[in-house]
Every structure is written in structure tokens, then in C-alpha cells.
Amino acid sequence: MKQIVDQTGYYPMYDPDIVILQVGIIDCVPRVLGKFERELLSKLIMGNYVIKHIKNNAKKYRRIRKKVWTPPGIFSNELVKLRNVFDKRVKFISIGIVETKNILRLKQLPGITNNIRKYNTILKKEFKTNYISIENMPDNYLMQDGVHFTELAHAYTYKKIVKLINKI
């Protein structure tokens, strides 16, 4: 979210009528280290060894730290900042974050499902009737990693977008 909001100076010049936003998965993925922590460790003499140890035990540390790149409160605030960049006449549509059912991904990222649901709740709250849920997308619509869209997922989401645009 931060990078998107940092670019807001450029967006209004396009003078959009509708903005379709699909954000959040990177913000809510459970992590062991934040960007600053990782950068700091990489500069320390023993830092690379610590980073290697953390990588080898990431699942354990994710459960302990429960860290995300963008905490829920900041995520919500950034959405408001983004919306305030545009004229009030601009319609916003938000696409939810898909819940992965990929067992390997779920084991690697303990807490991801709860985080996705929490961030989707924030998106629903901020965008109300202009929120598109993709929580029940069929499993085979996602690539093997359980996150990235296949052609079927894009078509599924596109139909939902068109349906909503026709209502607003």
C-alpha cells in the first residue's frame, strides 16, 4: 500500500471516472522481518548468518512474530489517503484478496488465512457496496502457488467488475 500511496501525485492527471484497486496480499502476508530489519541485518557483520538462520526456521518465527509489512490500521489509513487524492466524483472499486487453499502455502505462512480475512474486512468497510468478493473463487482458478490468477480467475473477476460497473 505504501508504494501505491507514494505514487499518488501521478494518478489524478489521468482523470479517471473509475479506479479499480486490487491490493493487500503483499501487505498481509506473515513475515519474520520487516524491510528495515532485513536491511539493517544485511549490513551487520553477522547479519547474513542471522538472516540464513531465520530463513531456515521461518515458519517458527512467523508464528512468534506475526509481523506484516502493513499493519491493519495503517492499511486502512492508506486506503483513505488514496481515495482522498481523487475528486469525489471518482468511483472506487476494490477487489478482495483471494484466500489460498494451497496446503503448502498455508503451512509455510501460518496465519495467512486470518490475515486475508482481516484485510478483506477492512476493504469491505472502506468500499462498502463497491467491494468485490473473490473469497469463493474455485481452487482451480489459481496457479499452483495458490495466489496468482489463471486465465479463468481473470475472467471470473472481470465478470464481477463489469456487473458492478453496470450498477454504479
WOPELIN-V684978 format. One record per run of one state. SS is the DSSP state (A for helix, B for strand, O for the rest). FROM is the first residue (numbers start at 1). LEN is the number of residues. If there is no record, write none. Layout:
SS:FROM:LEN + SS:FROM:LEN
//
This chain:
O:1:1 + A:2:5 + O:7:1 + A:8:7 + O:15:3 + B:18:5 + O:23:2 + A:25:4 + O:29:2 + B:31:1 + O:32:3 + A:35:9 + O:44:3 + A:47:10 + O:57:1 + A:58:8 + O:66:1 + B:67:1 + O:68:4 + A:72:14 + O:86:5 + B:91:5 + O:96:7 + A:103:6 + O:109:3 + A:112:19 + B:131:2 + O:133:6 + A:139:3 + B:142:1 + O:143:6 + B:149:1 + O:150:1 + A:151:17 + O:168:1
//
